[in-house]
Amino acid sequence: MEDTRLVISLAFIAILIMGCAGNPQTTSGKLKAVATIYPLYDFARNVGGERVEVSMLIAPGVDPHEFELSPSDAQKISDAGVFLYNGAGMEPWVPQLLQGVDNKNLIAVDTSKGMDLIASKDADEPGNDPHVWLDPLLAKKQVAAIRDAFIQADPAGKDYYEKNAADYMAKLDGLDSGFRTALKSCKKKDVLIAHATVGYFCKEYDCNQIPIEGINPEAEPLPADIASIITQARERNITTVFVEKLVSPKAAQTIADEINGTTVTFNSVHGITLDEMNRNETYLSLMEENIPIMKAALECS
């Protein structure tokens, strides 16, 4: 039923925006870009600099998994010069929306295209794990895709975009180095986390993800699943349960109580809270907060 409603609503939105393509530049001549989730928004701001006006489609405090596209959101995309989305199933409404956008000059970029994606292990959730940005080296590939899109839309800014992208990629290399140094010698490998977020992170930094919920945090675990995870946690001497902002901590807290453990917040940077936005936090600053948290949980020297 939910899929049917999605198709109907997207069809309605497509009708509304047909023939309504706007100006892909601001009045000041800047390129207009729309990014779906916060990491892409922040990457685009750093690459685009003064030449691009970037807006974020999913508002602060909203879990991207629960986002519902509105006609005004669709119009914002149609009016842009560049539309940046994560892909890998994070925004399932994108393909049909793009079919209805009457803006032949819109450059729509699937920033995870061409990556070696991790397939979901949950039979109830077929598809791929979309959380590529949690691996800083994959984030570099997203930055490169954004750079190329801006150059395509605004060739005159080629050197500017290339320099900005290179500078930001160097910072992502620094983030990667920080994680490698912190996690190079650890007593534990298991990361017990609220939902399947850190697949790419663990693939890069040699840890083992044990998710309480699947890729989509809206699907609540069954009592039998929770019991199985509690057994695993006890057998593996896991004492830390990672919870995430914008995701319900209920199941994670239940498990932590049963194993006499503690819950610790891991910032998966799906989105950004209003408080974080007001503090001028960035993808880099939020990810850097995860370094000592992960190091302590995995008992790294």
Buried (B, 14 or more C-beta within 10 A) or exposed (E): EEEEEBEEBBEEBBEBBEEEBBEBBEEEEBBBBBBBBBBBBBBBBBBBBEBBBBEBBBEBBBBBBEBEBEBEBBBBBBBBBBBBBBBBBBBEBBEBBBEBBEBEEBBBBBBBEEBEBBEBEBEEBEBBBBBBBBBBBBBBBBBBBBBBBBBEBBEEBEEBBBEBBEEBBEBBEEBBEBBEEBBEEBEBBBBBBBBBBBBBBBBBBEBEBBBBBBBBBEBEBEEEBBEEBBEBBBEBEBBBBBBBBBBBBEBBBBBBEBBEBEBBBBBBBBBBBEEBBEEEBBBBEBBBBBBEBBBEBBEBE
